[in-house]
Amino acid sequence: MHSPSKAAAVPLTSPVTHGTFCPQSQRRFVLIAAILASALGFIDGSILAIATPAIRVNLGASLAEAQWISNAYALTLSALILAGGAAGDRFGLRRAFVAGIALFIVASLACALAPNVIVLIAFRALQGIGAAIMVPGSLAIIAKAYPKKERGRAIGIWAAASALTTALGPVFGGFVLSAFGDGIWRAIFAINLPLGLISIWLLLA
């Protein structure tokens, strides 16, 4: 039993009281970081559908190889998403989430620099592994950062933003390719780098 004096010493803003490690003033930054990270994972899958013909021409890929550019990402993401979610419990939620984002952006940079289709497929699979850690981690870290009474609203904002970025992926990809030509497809992967770094900075800072 704790004495009354000890119980009174626990501040009202304590993580114990609210079930959260995140002060109220910082929660919006966690939400922004989670939205950015999950957006990277969702938009990357949808935007590539528009860019695939340009990649085929640029890298001389066959139809089967072009399909694997998308499938390598989708398969590793779907196969490992449960394990990626469990990584947060095993290694710490923030540590696993940041690691997933870092792996995703490193793989994205490698995709942007890929000299041939085989290398691109390999790093697309690596992207899928990063996304499998990152996507469930984005939702879990919101649940961890927000107390129960505020959690539903935060998750709703995250879900709406994720749906919007997924829908806008093909539109954005089509606009970029139309405006700058087929060779710009590499920039579609490179844009993940600054967005991912902003997300990591928000989580760590």
NUBALO-149871 format. One line per 2 residues: their letters; for each residue x, y, z of C-alpha. Coordinates in steps of 0.25 Angstrom, whole numbers, plus 2048, in hexadecimal, padded with zeros to 3 digits. Each point is the difference from the previous one (the first is absolute). Example, Ala and Ser with C-alpha at 12.3 -4.5 7.8 and 13.67 -1.06 7.14 Angstrom:
NUBALO-149871
AS) 831,7EE,81F ~ 806,80E,7FE
END
This chain:
NUBALO-149871
MH) 800,800,800 ~ 805,80E,7FD
SP) 7FF,80B,80A ~ 7F7,80C,7FD
SK) 80C,809,7FF ~ 806,7F7,7F6
AA) 7F4,7FF,7F8 ~ 7FE,80F,800
AV) 80E,802,7FB ~ 7FC,7FA,7F2
PL) 7FD,80C,7F7 ~ 7F3,801,7F9
TS) 807,800,7F2 ~ 808,7F3,804
PV) 801,7F5,7F5 ~ 7FA,7F7,80B
TH) 7F4,808,801 ~ 7FD,801,7F2
GT) 806,7F3,7FB ~ 809,808,7F6
FC) 80E,803,7FF ~ 7FE,80D,7F8
PQ) 7FD,80D,806 ~ 7F3,807,7FA
SQ) 809,80B,7F9 ~ 808,7F6,7F8
RR) 7F4,7F6,7FC ~ 7FE,808,7F3
FV) 80E,7FD,7FC ~ 7FF,7F1,802
LI) 7F3,801,7F8 ~ 807,807,7F4
AA) 80B,7F6,801 ~ 7F7,7F5,7FF
IL) 7F8,805,7F5 ~ 80D,803,7F8
AS) 805,7F2,802 ~ 7F3,7F9,7FD
AL) 7FE,809,7F3 ~ 80E,7FC,7FB
GF) 7FC,7F1,801 ~ 7F2,802,7FA
ID) 803,80A,7F5 ~ 80C,7F8,7FB
GS) 7F7,7F4,7FD ~ 7F6,808,7F8
IL) 809,80A,7F9 ~ 809,7F5,7F9
AI) 7F4,7FB,7F8 ~ 801,80D,7F8
AT) 80F,800,7FF ~ 802,7F1,7FC
PA) 7FF,803,7F1 ~ 80A,80B,801
IR) 809,7F6,808 ~ 7FF,7F5,7F6
VN) 804,809,7F5 ~ 80C,806,808
LG) 805,7F3,805 ~ 7FC,7F7,7F5
AS) 7F8,7F7,809 ~ 7F7,7F5,7FB
LA) 7F1,800,804 ~ 803,7F5,80A
EA) 80B,808,806 ~ 7F7,80C,801
QW) 7F6,7F9,807 ~ 80B,7FB,80A
IS) 803,80F,803 ~ 7F3,801,806
NA) 7FE,7F2,806 ~ 80D,800,807
YA) 7FC,80B,809 ~ 7F2,7FC,802
LT) 804,7F1,803 ~ 80A,804,80B
LS) 7F7,80A,806 ~ 7F4,7F7,801
AL) 809,7F4,804 ~ 807,807,80B
IL) 7F6,80B,805 ~ 7FD,7F7,80D
AG) 80E,7FE,803 ~ 803,80F,7FE
GA) 7F5,803,80A ~ 806,7F7,80A
AG) 80E,806,7FE ~ 7FB,80C,808
DR) 7FC,7F7,80C ~ 80E,7F9,800
FG) 809,80C,7FD ~ 7F9,80C,804
LR) 7F5,807,7F8 ~ 807,80D,7FD
RA) 80D,7F8,7FD ~ 7F9,7F7,7F7
FV) 7F8,80B,7F9 ~ 80C,808,7FD
AG) 808,7F4,7FB ~ 7F5,7FD,7F6
IA) 7FF,80E,7FB ~ 810,800,7FF
LF) 800,7F3,7F8 ~ 7F4,805,7F7
IV) 807,80C,7FC ~ 80E,7FA,7FE
AS) 7F9,7F5,7F7 ~ 7F9,80C,7F9
LA) 80D,807,7FD ~ 806,7F3,7FA
CA) 7F3,7FE,7F8 ~ 802,80E,7FA
LA) 80F,7FD,7FC ~ 7FD,7F1,7FB
PN) 808,7FE,7F4 ~ 7F7,7F4,7FB
VI) 7F3,7FA,803 ~ 806,7F4,808
VL) 806,80A,80A ~ 7F3,808,800
IA) 7F8,7F3,804 ~ 809,7FD,80B
FR) 7FF,80D,806 ~ 7F1,801,7FE
AL) 800,7F3,809 ~ 808,807,80A
QG) 7F7,80C,800 ~ 7F5,7F6,803
IG) 807,7FB,80C ~ 802,80F,805
AA) 7F1,803,7FE ~ 7FC,7F3,807
IM) 806,806,80D ~ 7FC,80E,7FD
VP) 7F2,7FF,7FC ~ 7FB,7F9,80D
GS) 80A,808,808 ~ 7F9,80D,7FC
LA) 7F3,7FC,806 ~ 806,7F9,80C
II) 808,80D,804 ~ 7F3,808,7FF
AK) 7F9,7F7,809 ~ 80C,801,809
AY) 801,80F,800 ~ 7F2,804,802
PK) 7F7,7FD,80C ~ 7F3,7F8,7FD
KE) 7F7,80C,800 ~ 808,807,7F4
RG) 805,7F3,7F9 ~ 7F3,7FE,7F7
RA) 802,80E,7FA ~ 80E,7FF,7FE
IG) 7FF,7F2,7F9 ~ 7F4,806,7F8
IW) 80A,80B,7FB ~ 80B,7F6,7FD
AA) 7F6,7F7,7F8 ~ 7FA,80B,7F8
AS) 80E,805,7FC ~ 805,7F2,7FD
AL) 7F4,7FE,7F7 ~ 802,80E,7F9
TT) 80E,7FE,7FD ~ 7FD,7F2,7FA
AL) 7F6,806,7F7 ~ 809,80B,7FC
GP) 80C,7F7,7FD ~ 7FC,7FD,7F1
VF) 7FB,80E,7FE ~ 80D,806,805
GG) 808,7F5,7F8 ~ 7F9,803,7F3
FV) 802,80F,801 ~ 80F,7FF,803
LS) 802,7F6,7F4 ~ 7F8,809,7F7
AF) 807,80D,804 ~ 80E,7FB,800
GD) 801,7F4,7F8 ~ 802,7F1,802
GI) 80E,801,806 ~ 7FA,807,80C
WR) 7FC,7F3,806 ~ 80C,7FF,809
AI) 7FC,80D,807 ~ 7F3,7F9,804
FA) 809,7F7,809 ~ 80A,80B,804
IN) 7F4,809,806 ~ 7FF,7F5,80B
LP) 80D,805,806 ~ 7FD,80E,805
LG) 7F2,7FB,804 ~ 806,7F5,808
LI) 80B,808,806 ~ 7F5,80A,805
SI) 7F8,7F5,806 ~ 80D,7FA,808
WL) 804,80E,804 ~ 7F2,803,806
LL) 800,7F3,808 ~ 80E,801,805
A) 7FF,80F,803
END
